[in-house]
Amino acid sequence: MNSWKNDTSRRRDRLGIIAEILEIAKGGTLKTQIMYRANLSFAQLNDYLKFMLKIGLINKFRASGKGVYSATEKGVDFLNRHSELTELLKEDENGKNGVKIPPQSLLKKI
């Protein structure tokens, strides 16, 4: 799910990186595997993992003496919702996305 492979002219946003880490960690994985597969520096990875552990998107457990990271139920829910929103906002072949914007007359304040 490397979003940078799809469009190299755009930088990944924070939510996209979080979703990518969750996708990698769904089945449980080591820190170094996340770092390499998500293309993050060690410092960046530590910041993301600390944040994600704090808000409960991933958990860490010991297996064979190594720290393993795995997506929580909340993390999988985030991943599903992120995927839905990404799909909703994706442009079709005509350059339009699936979002319907109401006419300006309905958007004016009364």
All heavy atoms as an XYZ file, in Angstrom:
878
protein
N       0.820     -1.186      0.000
C       0.000      0.000      0.000
C       0.866      1.253      0.000
O       0.490      2.275      0.514
C      -0.902     -0.051      1.223
C      -1.811      1.107      1.311
S      -2.848      0.906      2.737
C      -3.301      2.567      2.978
N       2.022      1.189     -0.546
C       2.896      2.355     -0.591
C       2.274      3.419     -1.472
O       2.284      3.334     -2.687
C       4.281      1.982     -1.144
C       5.121      1.277     -0.123
O       4.870      1.402      1.062
N       6.105      0.529     -0.575
N       1.700      4.451     -0.839
C       1.024      5.499     -1.585
C       1.982      6.303     -2.451
O       1.586      6.864     -3.454
C       0.271      6.423     -0.624
O       1.163      6.943      0.331
N       3.258      6.336     -2.100
C       4.221      7.094     -2.897
C       4.488      6.416     -4.232
O       4.922      7.045     -5.176
C       5.515      7.321     -2.142
C       6.231      6.051     -1.764
C       6.052      5.310     -0.638
C       7.217      5.367     -2.521
N       6.853      4.216     -0.642
C       7.591      4.220     -1.790
C       7.829      5.612     -3.755
C       8.536      3.334     -2.262
C       8.775      4.717     -4.200
C       9.114      3.589     -3.457
N       4.209      5.146     -4.356
C       4.409      4.453     -5.624
C       3.360      4.855     -6.647
O       3.593      4.831     -7.832
C       4.367      2.935     -5.419
C       5.592      2.395     -4.749
C       5.517      0.893     -4.629
C       6.755      0.363     -3.939
N       6.696     -1.092     -3.783
N       2.174      5.219     -6.167
C       1.090      5.587     -7.058
C       1.300      6.946     -7.713
O       0.936      7.165     -8.838
C      -0.237      5.595     -6.301
C      -0.601      4.215     -5.800
O      -0.170      3.216     -6.352
N      -1.382      4.169     -4.745
N       1.881      7.872     -6.982
C       2.057      9.225     -7.491
C       3.299      9.818     -6.842
O       3.246     10.331     -5.746
C       0.822     10.072     -7.180
C       0.914     11.459     -7.792
O       1.888     11.765     -8.489
O      -0.005     12.245     -7.563
N       4.409      9.756     -7.559
C       5.679     10.183     -6.993
C       5.790     11.696     -6.856
O       6.692     12.185     -6.193
C       6.856      9.664     -7.832
O       6.682     10.094     -9.181
C       6.933      8.154     -7.767
N       4.875     12.461     -7.451
C       4.952     13.911     -7.346
C       4.332     14.432     -6.048
O       4.493     15.592     -5.728
C       4.259     14.564     -8.545
O       2.875     14.287     -8.514
N       3.619     13.572     -5.333
C       2.970     13.996     -4.094
C       3.665     13.387     -2.896
O       4.066     12.242     -2.918
C       1.513     13.563     -4.088
C       0.680     14.318     -5.090
C      -0.768     13.928     -5.035
N      -1.208     13.775     -3.656
C      -2.273     13.081     -3.299
N      -2.989     12.479     -4.196
N      -2.612     12.975     -2.026
N       3.750     14.162     -1.846
C       4.289     13.650     -0.591
C       3.187     12.912      0.155
O       2.016     13.242      0.026
C       4.809     14.804      0.244
C       6.006     15.486     -0.390
C       6.435     16.661      0.402
N       6.663     16.251      1.792
C       7.315     16.970      2.669
N       7.795     18.130      2.322
N       7.487     16.555      3.903
N       3.571     11.957      0.948
C       2.601     11.239      1.764
C       2.182     12.118      2.929
O       2.994     12.820      3.513
C       3.210      9.944      2.301
C       3.614      8.992      1.214
C       4.153      7.717      1.792
N       5.434      7.958      2.471
C       6.088      7.052      3.191
N       5.594      5.855      3.343
N       7.230      7.338      3.756
N       0.920     12.057      3.270
C       0.453     12.808      4.434
C       0.530     11.921      5.667
O       0.742     10.715      5.585
C      -0.957     13.359      4.222
C      -2.012     12.282      4.086
O      -1.667     11.099      3.942
O      -3.203     12.627      4.113
N       0.378     12.530      6.812
C       0.526     11.826      8.090
C      -0.462     10.662      8.219
O      -0.102      9.574      8.652
C       0.349     12.828      9.234
C       0.614     12.268     10.604
C       0.728     13.396     11.623
N       0.739     12.921     12.985
C       1.825     12.497     13.639
N       2.982     12.507     13.024
N       1.748     12.079     14.886
N      -1.711     10.893      7.846
C      -2.709      9.830      7.939
C      -2.395      8.685      6.988
O      -2.633      7.518      7.306
C      -4.104     10.384      7.667
C      -4.645     11.370      8.690
C      -6.021     11.878      8.272
C      -4.702     10.750     10.070
N      -1.856      9.015      5.826
C      -1.468      7.975      4.871
C      -0.342      7.109      5.404
O      -0.333      5.888      5.211
N       0.611      7.730      6.074
C       1.728      6.982      6.661
C       1.221      6.096      7.794
O       1.620      4.926      7.907
C       2.833      7.942      7.138
C       3.477      8.629      5.923
C       3.881      7.184      7.956
C       4.424      9.756      6.267
N       0.325      6.615      8.607
C      -0.260      5.815      9.688
C      -0.993      4.609      9.102
O      -0.853      3.484      9.587
C      -1.181      6.676     10.574
C      -0.334      7.664     11.387
C      -2.058      5.815     11.470
C      -1.136      8.713     12.125
N      -1.768      4.838      8.048
C      -2.487      3.735      7.404
C      -1.513      2.702      6.842
O      -1.748      1.492      6.944
C      -3.398      4.276      6.299
N      -0.424      3.162      6.275
C       0.570      2.245      5.722
C       1.213      1.397      6.823
O       1.397      0.185      6.665
C       1.634      3.033      4.968
C       2.537      2.170      4.139
C       3.362      2.978      3.151
O       3.125      4.187      2.987
O       4.256      2.375      2.551
N       1.531      2.016      7.943
C       2.102      1.279      9.076
C       1.102      0.239      9.572
O       1.461     -0.912      9.846
C       2.511      2.245     10.213
C       3.712      3.094      9.777
C       2.833      1.472     11.493
C       4.042      4.239     10.723
N      -0.168      0.615      9.674
C      -1.196     -0.327     10.119
C      -1.342     -1.493      9.154
O      -1.503     -2.642      9.573
C      -2.533      0.392     10.293
C      -2.619      1.324     11.490
C      -3.863      2.198     11.403
C      -2.599      0.532     12.794
N      -1.284     -1.210      7.880
C      -1.382     -2.278      6.872
C      -0.227     -3.261      7.032
O      -0.414     -4.482      6.977
C      -1.377     -1.673      5.463
C      -1.560     -2.673      4.357
C      -2.949     -3.293      4.329
O      -3.938     -2.580      4.578
O      -3.038     -4.505      4.059
N       0.964     -2.752      7.236
C       2.145     -3.594      7.416
C       2.033     -4.404      8.702
O       2.410     -5.579      8.749
C       3.420     -2.719      7.416
C       3.630     -2.077      6.045
C       4.640     -3.540      7.817
C       4.648     -0.947      6.033
N       1.490     -3.801      9.752
C       1.459     -4.434     11.074
C       0.208     -5.271     11.333
O       0.059     -5.804     12.427
C       1.594     -3.361     12.153
N      -0.669     -5.400     10.358
C      -1.915     -6.132     10.591
C      -1.688     -7.536     11.153
O      -2.372     -7.958     12.060
C      -2.749     -6.226      9.310
C      -3.637     -5.048      9.105
C      -4.787     -5.251      8.153
C      -4.514     -5.951      6.885
N      -5.580     -5.800      5.899
N      -0.736     -8.249     10.624
C      -0.504     -9.614     11.083
C       0.570     -9.722     12.150
O       0.917    -10.820     12.564
N       1.104     -8.592     12.580
C       2.198     -8.577     13.550
C       3.531     -8.586     12.832
O       3.772     -9.440     11.973
N       4.371     -7.632     13.146
C       5.667     -7.521     12.462
C       6.677     -6.793     13.341
O       6.313     -6.114     14.291
C       5.497     -6.818     11.098
O       6.685     -6.940     10.354
C       5.147     -5.357     11.260
N       7.924     -6.933     12.977
C       9.009     -6.296     13.715
C       9.164     -4.834     13.301
O       8.805     -4.443     12.189
C      10.328     -7.037     13.474
C      10.360     -8.508     13.875
C      11.675     -9.144     13.426
C      10.174     -8.656     15.369
N       9.766     -4.070     14.194
C       9.986     -2.640     13.973
C      10.797     -2.388     12.696
O      10.472     -1.505     11.909
C      10.710     -2.071     15.190
C      10.821     -0.594     15.247
C      11.530     -0.218     16.545
C      11.211      1.154     16.992
N      11.829      1.488     18.278
N      11.848     -3.152     12.493
C      12.696     -2.931     11.312
C      11.939     -3.219     10.021
O      12.140     -2.533      9.019
C      13.971     -3.800     11.363
O      13.606     -5.161     11.554
C      14.898     -3.344     12.454
N      11.053     -4.205     10.046
C      10.266     -4.498      8.853
C       9.334     -3.339      8.520
O       9.162     -2.983      7.358
C       9.470     -5.792      9.040
C      10.346     -7.018      9.092
C       9.558     -8.271      9.447
O       8.509     -8.200     10.084
N      10.076     -9.411      9.037
N       8.730     -2.764      9.550
C       7.867     -1.593      9.333
C       8.685     -0.452      8.753
O       8.279      0.199      7.786
C       7.181     -1.150     10.642
C       6.268     -2.242     11.177
C       6.386      0.139     10.418
C       5.727     -1.972     12.571
N       9.860     -0.213      9.330
C      10.712      0.892      8.894
C      11.058      0.767      7.409
O      10.919      1.726      6.653
C      11.991      0.924      9.729
C      12.905      2.091      9.405
S      14.336      2.190     10.509
C      15.310      0.835      9.897
N      11.493     -0.406      6.988
C      11.905     -0.591      5.595
C      10.724     -0.615      4.631
O      10.769      0.018      3.576
C      12.737     -1.862      5.438
C      14.102     -1.741      6.068
C      14.498     -2.598      7.086
C      14.988     -0.742      5.677
C      15.745     -2.480      7.678
C      16.237     -0.611      6.262
C      16.606     -1.487      7.262
O      17.835     -1.352      7.838
N       9.663     -1.295      5.000
C       8.516     -1.394      4.096
C       7.764     -0.077      3.967
O       7.199      0.218      2.923
C       7.590     -2.514      4.540
C       8.238     -3.887      4.304
C       7.386     -5.042      4.750
N       6.118     -5.067      4.073
C       5.078     -5.783      4.486
N       5.177     -6.516      5.565
N       3.943     -5.756      3.819
N       7.756      0.736      5.030
C       7.073      2.038      4.983
C       8.008      3.149      4.521
O       7.585      4.296      4.389
C       6.494      2.380      6.349
N       9.280      2.807      4.313
C      10.270      3.775      3.849
C      10.374      4.977      4.791
O      10.275      6.125      4.373
C       9.967      4.225      2.416
C      11.143      4.909      1.776
O      12.291      4.607      2.092
N      10.866      5.836      0.874
N      10.570      4.682      6.082
C      10.700      5.716      7.099
C      12.075      5.628      7.747
O      12.661      4.553      7.828
C       9.642      5.524      8.191
C       8.186      5.697      7.773
C       7.265      5.228      8.883
C       7.894      7.132      7.398
N      12.561      6.751      8.224
C      13.804      6.739      8.991
C      13.497      6.177     10.377
O      12.337      6.091     10.800
C      14.370      8.152      9.131
O      13.578      8.915     10.021
N      14.545      5.806     11.098
C      14.375      5.266     12.447
C      13.686      6.284     13.355
O      12.771      5.937     14.106
C      15.743      4.861     13.010
C      15.677      4.158     14.319
C      15.221      2.849     14.404
C      16.070      4.799     15.485
C      15.148      2.195     15.622
C      16.009      4.158     16.708
C      15.550      2.846     16.774
N      14.094      7.540     13.265
C      13.496      8.596     14.091
C      12.020      8.799     13.744
O      11.170      8.933     14.638
C      14.268      9.905     13.933
N      11.707      8.837     12.460
C      10.311      8.996     12.040
C       9.463      7.837     12.548
O       8.368      8.043     13.087
C      10.205      9.045     10.512
C      10.724     10.301      9.882
C      10.766     10.178      8.366
O      11.167      9.146      7.822
N      10.347     11.230      7.687
N       9.983      6.625     12.376
C       9.249      5.443     12.806
C       8.975      5.489     14.305
O       7.848      5.220     14.746
C      10.017      4.172     12.452
C       9.348      2.871     12.892
C       8.013      2.677     12.195
C      10.262      1.696     12.652
N       9.974      5.842     15.087
C       9.789      5.922     16.537
C       8.697      6.921     16.905
O       7.875      6.661     17.792
C      11.098      6.279     17.235
C      12.018      5.088     17.334
O      11.580      3.941     17.359
N      13.308      5.358     17.385
N       8.670      8.067     16.227
C       7.637      9.071     16.497
C       6.246      8.519     16.175
O       5.311      8.682     16.961
C       7.882     10.339     15.683
C       9.068     11.145     16.179
O       9.524     10.913     17.320
O       9.543     12.013     15.413
N       6.107      7.882     15.015
C       4.814      7.326     14.625
C       4.382      6.216     15.573
O       3.230      6.177     16.008
C       4.849      6.802     13.183
C       4.651      7.892     12.161
C       5.721      8.411     11.452
C       3.391      8.411     11.905
C       5.550      9.412     10.515
C       3.196      9.418     10.970
C       4.279      9.914     10.278
O       4.096     10.910      9.360
N       5.285      5.300     15.909
C       4.933      4.195     16.790
C       4.536      4.691     18.178
O       3.570      4.203     18.764
C       6.076      3.181     16.885
C       6.357      2.380     15.610
C       7.534      1.441     15.837
C       5.125      1.621     15.134
N       5.266      5.665     18.692
C       4.940      6.238     20.004
C       3.531      6.826     19.986
O       2.725      6.576     20.887
C       5.969      7.310     20.374
C       5.742      7.942     21.721
C       6.817      8.984     22.013
C       6.546      9.690     23.324
N       7.528     10.741     23.589
N       3.229      7.601     18.949
C       1.908      8.206     18.813
C       0.817      7.135     18.669
O      -0.218      7.184     19.340
C       1.895      9.146     17.596
C       0.536      9.662     17.243
C      -0.079     10.629     18.024
C      -0.133      9.186     16.127
C      -1.349     11.110     17.702
C      -1.399      9.657     15.800
C      -2.006     10.621     16.584
N       1.064      6.151     17.825
C       0.066      5.117     17.559
C      -0.166      4.221     18.778
O      -1.293      3.778     19.006
C       0.481      4.307     16.329
C       0.449      5.143     15.049
S       1.196      4.321     13.633
C      -0.045      3.064     13.312
N       0.873      3.955     19.543
C       0.710      3.199     20.786
C      -0.112      3.996     21.793
O      -1.000      3.459     22.468
C       2.077      2.857     21.390
C       2.848      1.724     20.731
C       4.309      1.738     21.173
C       2.202      0.376     21.022
N       0.163      5.288     21.877
C      -0.516      6.162     22.839
C      -2.023      6.226     22.590
O      -2.817      6.211     23.534
C       0.088      7.566     22.773
C      -0.512      8.549     23.738
C       0.155      9.903     23.628
C      -0.487     10.906     24.564
N       0.126     12.228     24.450
N      -2.421      6.282     21.314
C      -3.858      6.404     21.012
C      -4.518      5.056     20.740
O      -5.707      4.998     20.438
C      -4.114      7.388     19.851
C      -3.516      6.892     18.549
C      -3.628      8.781     20.207
C      -3.947      7.705     17.336
N      -3.757      3.978     20.845
C      -4.338      2.643     20.760
C      -4.568      2.080     19.375
O      -5.407      1.203     19.200
N      -3.834      2.564     18.374
C      -3.976      2.010     17.030
C      -3.159      0.725     16.850
O      -3.512     -0.116     16.016
C      -3.549      3.030     15.970
C      -4.429      4.273     15.853
C      -3.855      5.235     14.823
C      -5.859      3.899     15.502
N      -2.075      0.602     17.600
C      -1.252     -0.603     17.555
C      -0.915     -1.021     18.980
O      -1.070     -0.238     19.912
C       0.065     -0.408     16.755
C       0.911      0.707     17.360
C      -0.192     -0.191     15.284
C       2.298      0.810     16.764
N      -0.487     -2.259     19.120
C       0.040     -2.690     20.407
C       1.376     -3.381     20.172
O       1.701     -3.758     19.045
C      -0.951     -3.577     21.173
C      -1.320     -4.833     20.430
O      -0.542     -5.388     19.664
N      -2.531     -5.299     20.641
N       2.122     -3.513     21.241
C       3.447     -4.128     21.167
C       3.470     -5.295     22.142
O       2.988     -5.172     23.276
C       4.527     -3.109     21.542
C       5.934     -3.652     21.495
C       6.938     -2.582     21.920
C       8.358     -3.160     21.918
N       9.342     -2.171     22.343
N       3.995     -6.416     21.678
C       4.151     -7.562     22.553
C       5.461     -8.257     22.238
O       6.093     -7.985     21.213
C       2.954     -8.528     22.420
C       2.756     -9.076     21.028
C       3.320    -10.283     20.650
C       1.981     -8.384     20.099
C       3.128    -10.791     19.380
C       1.788     -8.889     18.820
C       2.364    -10.095     18.457
N       5.895     -9.116     23.142
C       7.160     -9.837     22.984
C       6.881    -11.210     22.393
O       5.986    -11.925     22.860
C       7.875    -10.000     24.312
C       8.151     -8.726     25.087
C       9.168     -7.799     24.559
N      10.525     -8.315     24.599
C      11.526     -7.722     23.963
N      11.302     -6.614     23.285
N      12.732     -8.211     24.008
N       7.643    -11.588     21.392
C       7.565    -12.922     20.794
C       8.982    -13.346     20.451
O       9.682    -12.628     19.730
C       6.681    -12.922     19.558
N       9.405    -14.460     20.982
C      10.770    -14.964     20.772
C      11.814    -13.928     21.173
O      12.835    -13.774     20.505
C      10.977    -15.387     19.316
O      10.044    -16.365     18.935
N      11.510    -13.166     22.204
C      12.447    -12.178     22.716
C      12.519    -10.894     21.908
O      13.368    -10.045     22.170
N      11.633    -10.732     20.936
C      11.652     -9.523     20.098
C      10.334     -8.781     20.237
O       9.285     -9.377     20.455
C      11.877     -9.896     18.631
C      13.223    -10.545     18.387
C      13.427    -10.824     16.920
C      14.804    -11.445     16.741
N      15.161    -11.601     15.352
N      10.409     -7.457     20.066
C       9.207     -6.629     20.113
C       8.453     -6.718     18.801
O       9.002     -6.449     17.734
N       7.205     -7.128     18.891
C       6.359     -7.271     17.705
C       5.224     -6.266     17.800
O       4.605     -6.109     18.858
C       5.799     -8.712     17.599
C       4.861     -8.846     16.408
C       6.939     -9.720     17.506
N       4.949     -5.579     16.699
C       3.876     -4.594     16.635
C       2.728     -5.166     15.823
O       2.940     -5.785     14.785
C       4.374     -3.298     15.992
C       5.380     -2.575     16.850
C       6.734     -2.870     16.781
C       4.969     -1.607     17.755
C       7.651     -2.219     17.582
C       5.880     -0.946     18.562
C       7.222     -1.263     18.468
O       8.113     -0.616     19.266
N       1.521     -4.928     16.316
C       0.330     -5.446     15.658
C      -0.783     -4.411     15.727
O      -0.930     -3.711     16.740
C      -0.107     -6.737     16.352
O      -1.258     -7.256     15.750
N      -1.566     -4.322     14.669
C      -2.701     -3.396     14.643
C      -3.775     -3.879     15.614
O      -4.068     -5.067     15.686
C      -3.269     -3.292     13.235
N      -4.341     -2.954     16.359
C      -5.447     -3.272     17.266
C      -6.755     -3.242     16.478
O      -6.788     -2.884     15.296
C      -5.527     -2.236     18.401
O      -5.792     -0.948     17.822
C      -4.256     -2.206     19.223
N      -7.842     -3.565     17.152
C      -9.159     -3.477     16.514
C      -9.436     -2.029     16.086
O      -9.957     -1.784     14.994
C     -10.234     -3.960     17.498
C     -11.619     -4.033     16.906
C     -12.642     -4.579     17.881
O     -12.285     -5.396     18.747
O     -13.807     -4.173     17.768
N      -9.055     -1.088     16.942
C      -9.210      0.334     16.615
C      -8.349      0.690     15.397
O      -8.774      1.452     14.521
C      -8.803      1.191     17.815
C      -8.948      2.681     17.605
C      -8.560      3.452     18.868
C      -8.624      4.938     18.684
N      -8.232      5.679     19.893
N      -7.149      0.132     15.321
C      -6.271      0.382     14.181
C      -6.828     -0.169     12.881
O      -6.766      0.482     11.834
N      -7.403     -1.362     12.930
C      -8.009     -1.959     11.734
C      -9.222     -1.139     11.300
O      -9.440     -0.917     10.106
C      -8.384     -3.437     11.986
C      -9.178     -4.012     10.823
C      -7.120     -4.269     12.236
N      -9.996     -0.644     12.272
C     -11.130      0.222     11.962
C     -10.651      1.505     11.280
O     -11.221      1.942     10.284
C     -11.906      0.547     13.241
C     -13.158      1.369     12.978
O     -13.907      1.036     12.037
O     -13.389      2.352     13.722
N      -9.586      2.112     11.814
C      -8.996      3.300     11.188
C      -8.581      2.988      9.750
O      -8.851      3.757      8.827
C      -7.781      3.781     11.982
C      -7.012      4.887     11.307
C      -7.304      6.211     11.559
C      -6.001      4.597     10.402
C      -6.610      7.235     10.927
C      -5.306      5.604      9.765
C      -5.608      6.931     10.024
N      -7.926      1.860      9.563
C      -7.440      1.464      8.240
C      -8.602      1.304      7.256
O      -8.527      1.774      6.113
C      -6.643      0.164      8.355
C      -5.887     -0.301      7.139
C      -4.893      0.741      6.660
C      -5.166     -1.602      7.460
N      -9.672      0.680      7.689
C     -10.846      0.508      6.823
C     -11.472      1.844      6.464
O     -11.823      2.086      5.310
C     -11.882     -0.391      7.501
C     -11.427     -1.823      7.605
O     -10.597     -2.293      6.832
N     -11.955     -2.537      8.594
N     -11.599      2.722      7.440
C     -12.197      4.041      7.177
C     -11.292      4.886      6.271
O     -11.779      5.591      5.385
C     -12.470      4.777      8.485
C     -13.576      4.154      9.287
C     -13.685      4.773     10.660
N     -14.592      4.042     11.507
C     -15.712      4.558     12.008
N     -16.053      5.791     11.741
N     -16.480      3.822     12.783
N      -9.985      4.812      6.488
C      -9.046      5.543      5.637
C      -9.155      5.052      4.196
O      -9.161      5.843      3.249
C      -7.614      5.378      6.162
C      -6.603      6.130      5.379
N      -5.939      5.588      4.299
C      -6.141      7.404      5.497
C      -5.123      6.489      3.805
N      -5.222      7.596      4.501
N      -9.266      3.747      4.031
C      -9.399      3.160      2.702
C     -10.684      3.624      2.017
O     -10.684      3.965      0.826
C      -9.376      1.632      2.811
O      -9.515      1.046      1.563
N     -11.785      3.649      2.781
C     -13.061      4.117      2.230
C     -12.977      5.571      1.783
O     -13.453      5.930      0.706
C     -14.174      3.963      3.265
C     -14.575      2.530      3.532
C     -15.544      2.405      4.697
O     -15.991      3.447      5.242
O     -15.853      1.261      5.066
N     -12.379      6.416      2.614
C     -12.254      7.834      2.260
C     -11.337      8.031      1.061
O     -11.615      8.848      0.179
C     -11.738      8.639      3.456
C     -12.746      8.850      4.572
C     -12.069      9.455      5.795
C     -13.882      9.731      4.105
N     -10.241      7.283      1.019
C      -9.321      7.386     -0.112
C     -10.030      6.999     -1.404
O      -9.883      7.668     -2.424
C      -8.093      6.481      0.113
O      -7.450      6.882      1.328
C      -7.115      6.574     -1.032
N     -10.819      5.933     -1.342
C     -11.566      5.482     -2.522
C     -12.614      6.508     -2.927
O     -12.800      6.794     -4.103
C     -12.224      4.132     -2.234
C     -12.840      3.487     -3.440
C     -11.856      3.150     -4.548
O     -10.691      2.843     -4.254
O     -12.265      3.211     -5.732
N     -13.280      7.085     -1.942
C     -14.308      8.085     -2.210
C     -13.727      9.308     -2.914
O     -14.338      9.881     -3.812
C     -14.975      8.512     -0.897
C     -16.052      9.592     -0.985
C     -17.285      9.050     -1.696
C     -16.420     10.077      0.397
N     -12.529      9.704     -2.510
C     -11.921     10.916     -3.048
C     -11.077     10.681     -4.293
O     -10.601     11.632     -4.896
C     -11.073     11.592     -1.969
C     -11.852     12.067     -0.749
C     -10.905     12.616      0.299
C     -12.894     13.104     -1.123
N     -10.895      9.419     -4.659
C     -10.078      9.112     -5.835
C     -10.759      9.630     -7.101
O     -11.975      9.503     -7.269
C      -9.879      7.603     -5.953
C      -8.874      7.241     -7.012
C      -8.707      5.759     -7.283
C      -8.960      4.821     -6.176
N      -8.792      3.420     -6.543
N      -9.974     10.212     -7.966
C     -10.523     10.732     -9.216
C     -10.777      9.597    -10.190
O     -10.008      8.647    -10.270
C      -9.557     11.732     -9.849
C      -9.422     13.003     -9.053
C      -8.506     14.013     -9.721
O      -7.836     13.675    -10.702
O      -8.469     15.152     -9.253
N     -11.868      9.713    -10.949
C     -12.132      8.721    -11.985
C     -11.440      9.130    -13.277
O     -10.666     10.099    -13.319
C     -13.636      8.529    -12.186
C     -14.353      9.770    -12.722
O     -13.676     10.703    -13.206
O     -15.591      9.810    -12.657
N     -11.707      8.412    -14.355
C     -11.025      8.688    -15.618
C     -11.370     10.054    -16.207
O     -10.651     10.580    -17.040
C     -11.314      7.585    -16.645
C     -12.757      7.420    -17.024
C     -13.555      6.544    -16.059
O     -12.972      5.986    -15.107
O     -14.770      6.431    -16.242
N     -12.462     10.674    -15.751
C     -12.854     11.997    -16.234
C     -12.300     13.123    -15.376
O     -12.633     14.279    -15.568
C     -14.381     12.105    -16.291
C     -14.981     11.123    -17.257
O     -14.410     10.849    -18.305
N     -16.115     10.554    -16.904
N     -11.468     12.778    -14.385
C     -10.881     13.791    -13.529
C     -11.794     14.253    -12.408
O     -11.536     15.243    -11.755
N     -12.893     13.531    -12.211
C     -13.830     13.887    -11.147
C     -13.753     12.828    -10.069
O     -13.397     11.691    -10.311
C     -15.257     13.968    -11.683
C     -15.439     15.061    -12.720
C     -16.847     15.093    -13.213
C     -17.020     16.190    -14.253
N     -18.383     16.235    -14.780
N     -14.107     13.231     -8.851
C     -14.164     12.242     -7.772
C     -15.620     11.965     -7.426
O     -16.528     12.573     -7.961
C     -13.357     12.683     -6.550
C     -13.834     13.988     -5.970
O     -15.008     14.293     -6.024
N     -12.929     14.757     -5.415
N     -15.850     11.021     -6.542
C     -17.197     10.599     -6.199
C     -17.922     11.519     -5.238
O     -19.052     11.246     -4.877
N     -17.306     12.610     -4.830
C     -17.924     13.502     -3.855
C     -18.857     14.471     -4.578
O     -18.478     15.135     -5.528
C     -16.846     14.292     -3.072
C     -17.484     15.265     -2.105
C     -15.924     13.337     -2.358
N     -20.090     14.517     -4.126
C     -21.077     15.441     -4.693
C     -21.078     16.718     -3.866
O     -21.288     16.686     -2.654
C     -22.468     14.814     -4.657
C     -22.559     13.488     -5.382
C     -22.713     13.700     -6.853
C     -23.080     12.405     -7.541
N     -22.066     11.817     -8.314
N     -20.830     17.838     -4.511
C     -20.813     19.136     -3.841
C     -22.120     19.855     -4.151
O     -22.499     19.979     -5.309
C     -19.609     19.979     -4.303
C     -18.317     19.237     -3.966
C     -19.643     21.367     -3.666
C     -17.082     19.887     -4.508
N     -22.816     20.320     -3.112
C     -24.085     21.012     -3.356
C     -23.853     22.334     -4.080
O     -22.772     22.900     -4.017
C     -24.656     21.251     -1.958
C     -23.565     20.988     -0.995
C     -22.505     20.221     -1.699
N     -24.875     22.817     -4.769
C     -24.758     24.095     -5.474
C     -24.447     25.234     -4.500
O     -24.814     25.180     -3.325
C     -26.116     24.320     -6.121
C     -26.953     23.123     -5.804
C     -26.189     22.230     -4.908
N     -23.777     26.258     -4.998
C     -23.386     27.408     -4.182
C     -24.574     28.056     -3.479
O     -24.452     28.538     -2.376
C     -22.657     28.456     -5.041
C     -21.249     28.112     -5.350
C     -20.372     28.127     -4.101
O     -20.745     28.639     -3.043
N     -19.201     27.550     -4.209
N     -25.737     28.067     -4.135
C     -26.911     28.707     -3.532
C     -27.294     28.034     -2.221
O     -27.814     28.691     -1.322
C     -28.099     28.670     -4.510
O     -28.414     27.326     -4.830
N     -27.031     26.742     -2.095
C     -27.346     26.040     -0.856
C     -26.279     26.244      0.210
O     -26.518     26.019      1.383
C     -27.516     24.546     -1.118
C     -28.684     24.151     -1.994
C     -28.696     22.657     -2.234
C     -29.993     24.585     -1.356
N     -25.099     26.663     -0.205
C     -23.987     26.857      0.720
C     -23.949     28.243      1.340
O     -23.216     28.467      2.284
C     -22.647     26.559      0.033
C     -22.481     25.128     -0.477
C     -21.174     24.991     -1.236
C     -22.516     24.141      0.686
N     -24.719     29.179      0.790
C     -24.715     30.549      1.295
C     -25.358     30.603      2.669
O     -26.329     29.928      2.953
C     -25.472     31.474      0.355
C     -24.772     31.690     -0.964
C     -25.554     32.635     -1.834
C     -24.829     32.806     -3.159
N     -25.612     33.636     -4.084
N     -24.769     31.439      3.523
C     -25.351     31.628      4.861
C     -26.580     32.488      4.777
O     -26.657     33.426      3.985
C     -24.317     32.291      5.776
C     -23.165     31.394      6.104
C     -22.259     32.039      7.117
C     -21.145     31.094      7.480
N     -20.278     31.638      8.503
N     -27.536     32.189      5.623
C     -28.796     32.944      5.617
C     -28.717     34.077      6.601
O     -28.161     34.060      7.613
C     -29.967     32.007      5.969
C     -30.048     30.913      4.912
C     -31.258     32.767      6.079
C     -31.086     29.863      5.207
